[in-house]
Amino acid sequence: MQVTEVPFLTRGELAARWGMSPRTLENWATQGKGPVGRRFGLRVMYRLCDVMEYERRVFGGAA
């Protein structure tokens, strides 16, 4: 069986990518906005493919 590695971004990495505060992403999550985040222990991670799909839908392309 082959395991495929899926790239993830931390909340801080995604915030830097979009030029916003990690706190904004945290607020969005409580409001059901933004890409789906997955919790790993205390850390929230975003699959890169989910981020890119969100960018395509909302921003009309990569940010």
Secondary structure as UniProt FT lines:
FT   STRAND          8..10
FT   HELIX           11..18
FT   HELIX           22..31
FT   STRAND          38..40
FT   TURN            41..42
FT   STRAND          43..47
FT   HELIX           48..59
//
